[in-house]
Amino acid sequence: MRSFSEQQIAAFAPNANAVGNGRKISAGGGFVSRMRSKDDSFYMGECKGSGKSNYVVSADFADEEHPVFRCSCPSRQFPCKHSLALMFEMAAGKDFAVGEIPADILDKREKKQAREAKKADPAGEKKPASEKSVRAGKAAKAKKIKKQLEGLRLMKQLTDQLMNTGLSSMGSVSLKNYRDLAKQLGDYYLPGPQNYLNRLVLEMEAYQKDSDKRHYHQAVEVLKRLRALEKKAAAYLNEKLEADRPEADDDILYEQLGGIWKLEQLGDLGLMKEQARLLQLSFQVDYDAARKEYIDLGYWMDLDTGEISCTCNYRPVKALKYVKQEDSCFEVAEIGRLYYYPGGINRRVRWDAAAFAPVTPEVLASVKGHAQKEVAAAVKLAKNEMKNLLSEDYCGMLLSFARIGVEETGQGKCWVLEDGAGGRIELAGRDGWEDSMEALRRIPEPEVFQGQALFGLLYYDTEKRRIRMYPCSIVTDKGIVRLLY
């Protein structure tokens, strides 16, 4: 008989409320009957609902990686709370009578297999696109690139004007032209530069309100990135036009300019790995005011290579009720095919489906074994990554440490991580990020601060003029102590 962990059920759920409601239905005896097939590929039950008739709920596991959930309730959520409740029934080990798979389910399986066979059969593939349609496609992409170049020229004119007047005029400059251009960049297929310009406007607006120099420094950093993106993007797009290659490629600029990757495109470029095992080191939810969306950000370690990647789930404010929020994962994700986005140290990753396994002492030992041993080497890697203005101004790293503690400095007390060779780095929060230092202070076990590994985000503090580390979690021999969520 099949079973599920709560983590696996949550992975299927559209949101946390659906998980809670499914658990309540199961715990409250909502199912009046349960049935499973002899081969364990099909489960079904009748569940009491708000209507006169019971809801018929089923879970079909003919395709292990992509199970199909069905329910006769009117809910638009997928899977609905009744489907999740059926999984909770299975997780609880309740009795399921053995029965025959319904004929309509077998019929649906056959139709699905026929569709998949047709896709896989070369003889059943569609005819290759005609030369005329290929030319039309390339012409449309080239037209889009020309439109993007036009938008980049407009952006350059406005940023040139700001550079000529100087950022010291931020307190008096009118923001209307910048806001208008930010809106226009969407019409020029430039959502990436649009986000940077929106951030610049937000910093300038904040500076006009409180004259805080932090906003001035942040505006300088955003303007540097905006100028770098404009310059590199113009060269990149012109080169594509001259070479007559308007198609997507593995350059990071493709996504920076608003390109959206499909998994099959990443696969065609060889940006994938078969049979990957990932463990989540930390998870947090950030709000991007420039993009007006929440970002569910997870950092994961590849247990085989030690590479630290990230997952990003974007949830626009206007569509919050339609986009499922991600959550922390406390098990090992076993992924059949892992896809990578072009990038630097912390490449973004995605996958279609995953199985989950428990975190064992051997897994934790493997994670700690992949940690950077020296602070100096980690800082050097971070500096090289952050020099690229198209990358984030921070990067995630796992550092082995001999100890973590509080020290007195000329500027007061601060938290410090010290490696085995005596190398040190200051641990600190960052403006706009959630406070993880308070959680660090509240850890009661002294052994957590000795001979473990710390995962955090290295960033350059423009005011202090040095690299600092924002702590996210501590990997010990017994588990991962998370400072966020």
N, C-alpha and C positions, 0 to 999 in steps of 0.2 A: 504493500500500500504506500502511496506517495505521502510525503509530508513537506511542510514548508517552515522556514524560520520566519520570525516577524520581519526581519530585514528583507527577505525575498517578497513577502506580501506587500510591504511598503514600496518596493521597487516597481510593482505592477500598478499600484494605486495612482489615481489622478491627483490626489491631494491627501493631506494628513487627516482631514475630517472624514473622508471616505474610509480610511483605515479604522478610525475610532468607531464609526457607525457599524462597520462590518464586524468588528470585535463584539460590540454590544448585541448585535443580532444573534451571533453564535452563542455568546455567553447566556443570553436570555432564552435559549431554546426555540429560536425562530424557525428551525427546520422541522417539518413534520415527517419527512422521509428522505432517505439518502441511498444512492445506488452508484456502483462503479462497475466497469467492465472487468472481465477476467484478466485481460492483459494490462490493466492499470493505465490505459491510454485515455479513458473517458470517465468523468465523474459528473453526477447529476443529483439534484435535490429539489424538493418542493419547500418553499419558504413562505411563511405568513407575511402578508403585506397590508397596505392600507386599503386595497381593493377587496371586492367580494371573493375573488378566487385567489388561490395561492399562486405565487410566482414560480415559474419553472426556470431553474438556474443550472447551467452546465459549464464544464471546463474540458476542452478537447486538447489532448497532448500528443496528437498524431505527429505534429511538428514540435519537437522538444524545445527548440530555441524560440519558437513563436506560437505559444499556446493560444487557443481561441476561446474567449469567454462569451457566453450568450445568456441573456435573461429576458423574460417576458415583461419586466416592469417598464414603465414609461421613461425612466431616467435617461438623460443624455450623456451622463458620465460613462467613461469606458476605461476599465471595467467598473461596473456599478458596485454599490455597497453590498448587494446580495452575492455577487460573484466573489468579492473579498471575504464575505462571511462563509462561503463554501470552502475557501482555502483555510480559514480559521478552523472549520470543522475537521478538515484533514489534518491540520497541525495539531489539533487536540487529540487525534487518534480515535475519533468516534467511529462507531460501527457503520459500515457501508455495505448494504446487501449487494451481492454479485448478480449482475443481470446482463442483458443483451444491449448492445449499442443500438439506439433507435435508427430506423431505416433512413429518415431524413438527414441524420448526421452522416451516415455512410455515403449518402448521395452527395452531400456537400463536400465530403473528403475527396470523392472521385473527381468532382468538378475542379477542385483546387489543384489536385495532382495533375489533371489534364492541362490546366493553365500553366503550371510550372514546367511541365514536360515540353510544352510548346515553346516556352521561352528558352529552354535549354537546348532544344533541337535546332541545329543550324539550318536544317531544311525548312523549319517553320519561322525563321527570322524574316523580318520585313526586308524588302528589297533595298539595296543601298540607295542613299539619297542621290538624286540626279545631279549632274554637274551644274545645272541651272540653279537648283536649290542650294547647293554648296556655295556657289558664288553669291547668291542672295544673302545667305547666312553670314558670310565673311563681310559683305558690304554693310550689313546692319551693325555688326560688331565694330567695324571701322568707323561708321557714322557715330556710334556711341563714344568711341575714343576721342574723336574730334570734338564732340560736345564736352567731354571731360576736360580736354585741353583748354577749351574756351572758358570753362568755369575756373580752372587753375589760374588763367591769366587775370581774371577779375579779382580773384583772391590775392594774387601777388600785388596788384595795384593798391588794394586797400591796406595790406600789411606794409608795403613800401611807405605809404603815407604815415602809418603809425611809427615806423622806424625813423622816418625823417623828422617828425615832430618830437619823438622821444617818448619812452614810457613814463617819464616824469610828468607828462601831461595827462596821465590817466585820470586824475581827479577832476579834470574839467572837460575832457573830450566827450562829444555826443556819441552815444552808443547806438543811435538809430540806424546809421549806415551799416554797422557791424551786424546788428540783428537782422536787417533786411537781407544782407548778403548770406548770412547763415541759412536763412529760409531758402534763398535762391539756389544754394549749392545742392539741395535735394533735387532740383530740376535738372541739374547738370550731372546727375548720377555720381555724386561725390559725398556719400554719407560719412565717410571716414574724415576728410577735411572739415566737413560740417560739424562733427562732434568736437574737433579741436577748436574751431572758431567759437562754438557755443561755450566751451570751457574758458576761453579767453574773455568772452563777454561777461561771464559770471564772475571772474576774478576782478575785472575792471569795475563792474557794478559794485562788488563788495568793497573795493578800495575807496570808491566814491562815498560809501556810507560811513566807513569807520577809519579810513586812512591808515589801516594796519599794514605795516611793511611786509607782512607774510603774504598778503595778496599781491603785492608788487613783485616779490620774488617768484611766486607761483605763476604770475602772468608772464614773466620773463621766460620761465621754463616752457610754458605752453607755446609761447611765440617762437622759441627756438625749434620746437618740434614741428610746429606748423610750417615754418620756413623750410626745414629740412624735408618734410613730406612734399611740399610744393615743388621743390627743386628736383628731388629724386623721382617724383611721380611724373613730372613733365618729361624728363629724360627717358624714363621707362616707357611711357606711352608713345613718344615720338619714335623710339627704337622699334616698337611693335608695328607702327605704321610703315616705317621704312622697310622693315623685313617682311611685311605683308603676313604677319602672324598675330592676328587679333585675338586668338583663342586664349583660354586660361592656361597659366603655367604655375610652376612651383615657387614663384617669387612672392615674398611676403607682401609686396606692394599690391598684389591682386586683391587680397582681402582688405588691406588698409584703405583702398579706394572704393570699398563697398562690395567687392565680389563675394558671392555666396557659394561655398563649396558643397558639392554633392559627394556622398561617400564613394560613389563609383568613380568620380573624377580623381579623388585622392588615391584610390586603388590603382587606377590606370597609371598614375605617376609613381607608383611604387611606395607610396607613403602609408604603409600598413605593416602589421606584424601578425603572424598566425600564433594562436595559443599563448596569449599573454596572461600573466598573473599580476594584478595590481592591488595595492593596499593603500587606502586613503589615510593620509597623514594629518590633514586638517580640512575644515569646511567652514565657510563663512558666507554671509549674504551682504553684499555692498549695494549702495544706491548711487547711481551715476546721474547727477543732476543735469549734465549736459545732454545725455542720451534720453533722460526721463525714463529710466528703466532700472529694475533690480537685476543684479547679477549673482547667481548662485555659483560660488567659486570653490572648487575642490582641488586639493593637491594630492597626487597619487605617486607612489613609488613602484616602478617595475621591479619585482622581486628577483628577476633574473639578471638584469643589467644595472640596477640602481638608478636609472634615469628617473627624474622627477618631472612629471607632466601635470597638466591641469585640465579640468573640465569647466566649461563656462555655459551656464544656462541663462539665457537672456529673457527677462520678463518685462515687457513694456507696461508702463502704468495703465495705458488705455486698454490693455488686454490681460490684466492680471487674472481674471476669472476663467480665462481660456487656456492659460499656460500653466502646466503643472510645476510646482516648486520642487526643486531637488532637496535632498536631505543628507544628513551625515550617514556614512556607511561604516559599519564596524566589523565587517567580514572581508575576507579575501575575494576579490572579483576575478573569476576565471572566465576569460573572454576568448571566444573562438577566433575573432578577427578584430584587431585594434587598428583604428585609423588615426594618422597624425596630420595635423595642419602644419604648413610651413612655419618655421619660427626658430627661436634660439634655444636657450637653456631649458626653459619650461614650456615645451611645445604643448599646444592644446590637443586633446585627444577626444575621440568619440567611438562609440560602438553600438551595435544593434541590440545585442542580447548578451546576458552574462549569467553564469551560475555562481553560487556563493559557497565558500568553505570557511570553517572556523579559523581564527588566528591562533596558531600554536606557538610554543616557545621557540621552535625552529624558525618560524616565520619572523618573529621579532629579532632573533639573532641575525638572520639574513639582512634585515633592514638596518640594524646597527652596524653590521659589517660593511655596508655600502656608504656609510656616512663619511663626510670629509674629516680628515684627521687634524688638519691644521687651519687655524683661523686665517693666517696670511694667504694660504692658497685659495681659500674660499672667497676672501675679499678681492683677490686678483681676478678671479673668474667673474665675480659680480661687477667689478669695474669695467672689464672688457665688454660685458653684456650691456651695461647701461650707457656705454659710449655710443652705442647705436641708437640714435634718436628715434628710430622707428619702433624700438622695443619699449616695454614698460620701464618705468624708472625704479623698478625693484625686481628682485628675483628670489625664488624660493630655494633654500638650501638646508640640508641636514648636516649638523655639525656634532662631532664627538666632543665631549667635554670631560675634563677632570673634575671640575666643580663649577657651580653657579652660586654667586653670593653678592652681598651688598658691600661696596667699598666707599671710603671717603676720598673725595677728589677736591681739587681747588674750587670746583663749582658746586660742591655739595655731595650728598650721597647718591650713588647710582648702582644699578644692577649690572654685573659683569659676568660674562662667560669666559672661562679659561680652559685652553686645550692642554693636552699632555705635555707640550713643549713650553708652556708658559705664555703662549700667544693669547691675547685678550681682545674682546669686542664688547662694546656697551649694548645692553638690552634696553629698549625704550619703545614707547608707543609712538604713534604718528598722527598728526592732525587729520581729522576726517575718517580715521579708522577706529574700529571698536577697541575699547580699552581691554587689552589682554594682560597688562601688568598687574592689575588688581587680582586676577585669578592666580597669577604666578605667586604673588605674596601670600595667598591663602592656602597654598599647598602645605599640609601639616607634616608629611613624612620627610625627614631630613635626607633619607637615602636617595630620594628622587633627584636631589641636587648634586649627587656624586657619581661620576663614572657612567653617565648615560649619553643620550644623543638628543639634541634639540633641533626641531624643525622650525624655521622662521623665515621671514622675508627681509633680505638685506636691502637697505635703501640709503641714498645719500641725503643727509640732513644739510640743507642749504644754509641754515643759520649756524649750526655747530661746525659746518665744513668738514664732516667726516662720515664714514660709513657706520651705520648703526644697524641693529637687528631687532626686528619686531617679532617677539616669540609667539608661536602658534600652538605647539604641542611638544611633549617630552616623551621619547620612546625609551621605555625601560624593559627589563627582562620579563616583567609580568604583564605589560600592556602599554597602551598609549594614553598618556594623561593629556587631555585636550583642554586648552585654555580658551577656546572658542566653541560654542555649541556642544 
